[in-house]
């Protein structure tokens, strides 16, 4: 196995985290002008009047947090204030593991429905089954809770017990199951081999870009190669549909996994000296096999970095519909016990120098995915360009970015995936497939 890991930015900005975010190791602030401090004095006066004269005593901490949140949200949709709990939650998400039960869930008629218990987790060992309906958590009814609130209740300190009240088809009364929470590692990459008489295809779906993503991708390559002889493997499908993004360094490493050389992405801030460039190193984990990347309106940020790099360097053919168009980088600025700021500090650019902010990635081959009748009129075409207050992209037009973000649950109805499989197996042809890195002028420089 060849391990490829790209170096991350060193210097004033260290590391990378969610949605194209960089952690700040301390950036010196510039002094504000005299008029600005006068305005801040007005803010202080308003705060004191609200605190002293509002009809009911307000929560002073919430007032300050709301003022900070309002200031940041006025900048763009992705700048925000995170209190200490929010900041901790974001770090948990980017690690790709948490204290929990190990079940994938959804809402069904105001109850939490178990899609599947993850193998070898506390829930599976305790006897939770696919299709179970959770009606109460520690004796408290789940009706009236959002899915997010219910999931938060099920997460908790490792080793702590939780009681689930379950309604199970065929059972004549509710079942109480006690589960002890454990560390749950969320699978960032799901894979399988698409077998057929005319050739097998390695399918890899990246769910999100967490610290687990690149290691999971390496494992997926290893497992696929174990199952399929090289001469029978027609190529790979990298599915980035419905992928909202995640860690910037993981997007770089995933791109690098398919590349031998060339620039993957650059980030450019307000000042020219803030430009950072990230390059690929030798070693193609796909062994130069043809690659198709699937995108749709739910492909954003880090997933667009991968699609843009592989498209610009002619390493993969991008199939599907226009991506979301989030091309901005947010820096996380820690505030100690007060939480953190998420502040937009740069835009990222594909190898050809194109910003996808407000435009998205346009597929090499556009393949629309029809909506089932029950969803028609309910799912809207949305992208970065439709967000109020978004940063105007350098190439943004009235057409904007984004497309319908929908993937059918049944593979036989997945027109985009089946189109990709037909291309790889030679049942369909298109001038854009297969991609040819030799055509990439960027690699000849």
N, C-alpha and C positions, 0 to 999 in steps of 0.2 A: 504494500500500500504506500502510495506517495502522499505525504502530508504537505499541504500548501497553506501557509498562514501569512497573510500580508501584514506588514508593519503598520501600526496606527500612528496618528499624529503625535509628535513629541514637541514639547515646548510649552507655551502658555496654555494651550488647550490640550487636555490629557484625556484619552479614552473616548468612548462613544457609546451612546445609549439610545433610548427610544425615539422612533420616528425621525431619524436623522439628527439626533441630538448629541452634542458634545458636552462633557463635564468641564467646568471651568476650575482651574487651579488658582484663580485669583487674577482678575483683570483690573488694572488700575482705572478708577473712574476719573473722568474729566470734571473740573469744577464748573458749576453752573453759573450763569450770569446773575447780576443783582436783581433784575426783574423777575427771574425765576424764584429767587428766595422770597420776594414779596408775595408772589402767588402762593408759595408754601405757607406763608404766614396767614393768608386768607383761609387756606385749608384748615390750619390749626384753629382758627377762630370759629369756622363752621362746625368742626368736630366738637369743640367745647359747648357751643350752643345746643347742638343735638343732644349731647350727653347730659346737659343740665336741664333742658326745657322740653324735650320730647314727652308726649303724653304719658308714656310708660317708660320706666328706666331701661335703656337699651343695653345690649351686651356689647361692651366696649371692644372686646377682641374681635367680635364679628363685624363691627363697624369698620375697624381698621383693615381687616382682611377683605371686606367688600370694596373698600376704597382702592386697595392695591390691585384687586382683581379687575376693577373697572378701568384703571389706568392701563393695565397690560392688555386687556381684551380690546381696548380701543386701537391698539397697534395693528394686530392681524389676528386671524382665528387660532393661531397656534402658540402665541405668547400667552402665558398664564402664571398665576401664583398658585403654589402648592403648599398647603399647611404641612405640618410634620407627618400626619397620617397619610396624606396624599403622596408625599415624597417617598415615604416608606413603601407604600403600595406600588408605586412605579418601579422602585428598585426590585421588588419581589417579582413583578411581571417580567422585567428584563432578564432576571436570573433564570426564569423558566422553571422555577420550582417553588413550592410553598407547603405550609402545613395544612393538610386536608385529608379527604377521604379517598379520592381516586375514582370519580365518576364523571362522565360527560352527561350534562343535563339540558333540558329545555323546559318551557312552560306549556302546560296542556290543561285547559279549562281551570285556570287559577291554581293548579297544583304543579309541583316540580316533577317532571317525568325523566326517568333515567334512560338515556339513550343507550349507554353501555357502561358497565364497570370496567375500569382498566385492569388488565391482568396483573396479578401479584400485588395488589394494593389492599389497604384495610377494608374497603367496601366489598371487593370481590371475595376476600377471605371470610367476611362476616355473613355472606350470603345474599347481598344485594344483587338483583337480577335486572337484565335489560327489560324495559317496559314497566317496571315498578313505578308507582306514583307516590311521591313523598307528600303526605298531608300535614305533618307536623314535625318540627325540629325542637328537640328538648321540651316537648309538650306544648309549644307555641304553634298555633295554626299558621300555615304558610299563605293562606288566602289573604289577599290584600298586599302581599309583598311583591316587589318586582323580582325578576330572575336574579339580578345583580345583588339585591338585598338578601335573597335566600342563599346565594353562593357565599356571600360574606359571612353569614351565620354558620355555614358548614366548614369554613376555614377557621384555623385557630392554632393554638400552641401545640407543637408536636407532643404526643403522648396523652393529650387531654381527651376524655371520652365525650361522645355525643350520642343522643338517642334519636333515631329516625322512626317515625310512625309511617308505615308503608301500606298502601292499598294495592293488593296483587290480584290479578285476574285468576279466578278459580278459588281464592281464599274467601271463607265466609265471614271473616272479621279482620280488622286491621292488625298488622304485625309490627311489633316493636323490636327494633334491632339496635344494639349498642355497638358503636364503632369507635376505635381509638385512632385519633389523627396521627398521621406520619408524614414524612417528607415525600411529596408527590412531584416527580419530574415530568413536566408536560412535554410530550413528544412534539418537537418542532417540525420534523419532516416525516411524512408518511409515504410509503413506497409500496410498489407491487410490480410484478412482471405481467405485462399484457401478452398472453400467449396466443399464437395463431399458427396455422400451417405455413403461412407465407412469411413467417419471421416474428421473433419476440421483440418487445419494446420495453425498456426500463422506464417506469413511470414514477416520478418523484414530485410530491406536492409539499411546498413549504408553507406552513400555516402562519408562522410569524417569525421575525428575526430576533431571537433571544440568544443568550449565551450558549444555548444547546444546539443552535441551528447548524453550524458548520460541522461539529462532531457528529450530529445525526446524519448529515448529508454524506459524510465519509462512510458511515456504517451502511447507508443505503446503497452506495456504490459497491461496497464489498459484498453485500448480500445478493445484489442483482448479478454480479459477476460470478458468484458461487453457483447460482442457479442456471445461468445461461452461458453456453459456450460462446466464445468471441465471434465465431463465424456465423452464429445464428442470431446474434443481437443486431437488430437493424438500427438502433439509436436510442435516444432518450427524449422523453417529454418532461419538461420542467414546468410544473403548474403553479403560477403565481396569482391566479384568480382569487378574489376576495381576500388577498393578503394586504393588511393595512400598513405594513412596514415594521420597523423595529430598530435594532442596533445597526449603526452605520458600519462598524468594523465587520459585522457578520455579512452584510451585503457585499462588502469588498471581498471577503474571503470566499463567498459563494461564487461571485463572478470569477475570481482567480482560479477556482476549481476547474473551470472550462477553458481557461486561457493560458497561453504560453508566454505572452508578452503584451505590451501596450498599456496605455493609460485606461484605468477603470472609471474613475470619476475625479472631478476637482471641485473644491468648495471655494467660493470667493466672497469675502466680506466687504465691508465698507471701504477698507483701505487695501491698496494693492499688495502690501506686505503680508496680508492675512490669507493670501491664496495658498491652498494646500492641494497637492496632487498625489494620487494613489495609483501605483502601477502593479501590473501582474508579474508574477515570476514563472519560471519554467515548471512544467508538469501539468498535463491535462488529464484529470481524473476520468474523463469520459473517453479517453484513448482516441481522440479525434473522430469519434462517431458523430453522425448528424444529430443535431439538437433542435428541438422546437420548444419555444417558450410560449405558454398560454397566459394572456392578460385579459382583463375586462375592467369595467368601471370601479371595481373594488380593489384594484391593484394600485397601491399608493406608496410613495416615499421610497423606502429601502427596496421594495420589489421593483420600482421603476428604475432605480440605479442599476440593478442586475439586468433587467430587460434592455435598458438603453445601452449598457456597455456591450452586451453580447450582440446586439443589433448593429451598433456602429462599427464594431470590429469584425463584422461578418462571421461571427462564430455560431450564431443561431438564427433561425427564422422565427420571427414573432408572429403569432397567430391569435386572433380574437377580435376584441374591440378596444377603442381608445381608453387608455388608463386614466386614473384620477387626476393627475397633474400637480401633485404636491412636490415642489422642488426647493423647499426651504430647509435650512438647518437651524435647530434650536440648541442653545447652550444652557446647560443646567448650572445655575449659580447658587451654591449652598448658602443658606442663611442661618446656619447653626440649628438651635432648637426651634427656630421660627419656621422651618421648612426650606423651601427653595423657590427660585424663579426659573421659569422656562422662557427664554428670550430668543427670538429669531435674530441670528447674527450673520447669516450667510445664505447664499443660494448654491445649489450644486448643479454641475454641468456634466453632460455626457462626454465621451471621448472626442466627439467632433466639435465640442464647444457649444453645444445647444443646451439652453435652459428649458426644462420641461415645466417650469412654473406656469400654471394656468393653461397649459396646452396638452400635457400628457405625452405618452408614447403612442405613436400611430403604428399599428401593426403592419408588417410587410404584407400579410394576407388578412383581409378583414372577413371574419366569419361571425355572423350574428347568431345569437342564441335566442330562439323564440321563447316567449313566456307562456306558461300554461294559462288556460282561460281564467282560473280563479285568482291569478295574480295580475292580470291585465288591468291597467289603470291604477294599480296599487304601488308598483315600483317605479320610481322616477329616475330619469337620467340626471345624475348629479356629478359634479367634479369640483376641483379647487376653484375654478373660475366662477362657480355659482355661489361661493361662500361670501357673505357680506364682509367687506373690509379686507379681502385677501390682497396680497402683494401682486401688483400687475406684472405679469411675465413679459420678458423682452420680445417674445414672438407670439404673444397672446392675441387672438382674433375674436371676432364675434362668435365664431364657432365654439370657442372655449374648449374645455376638457371634459373627460368623463364619458360614461356610457352606462347602460343597464348593468348592474352588478348581480348576476344570477347564474348559479350553476345547478343543474338538475340533480336531484339526489340519486337517480338511477342512471348508471353509465350508458345504457342503451339510448337514453334521450339526450345525451350530451353531444350535441352536434359539433362543438368546437374540438373536444377531445377526439372524437371519431374522425374528424377531418385530419387532425394531426397524425393519428395512427395510419390513416390511408396514405398520407404523404410519405411517411417513413417506410411503409411496406410497398410503395410503388403503385398503389391503386389509383392515386391522383397525382397529377404533375402540376408544377407551377414554376415560373422563372425564378421566383424568390427562394426556391428550395432545390437542393440543399444550399445553405450559406457557404461561402468560400472565403476563408480568411485571406487568401492571396489577393482578393479584390480590395482589401482594406488599405487605402492609401495611408492611413494613419500609422500602419505598421512599417511602412517603407521609409518613413522619415528618420 
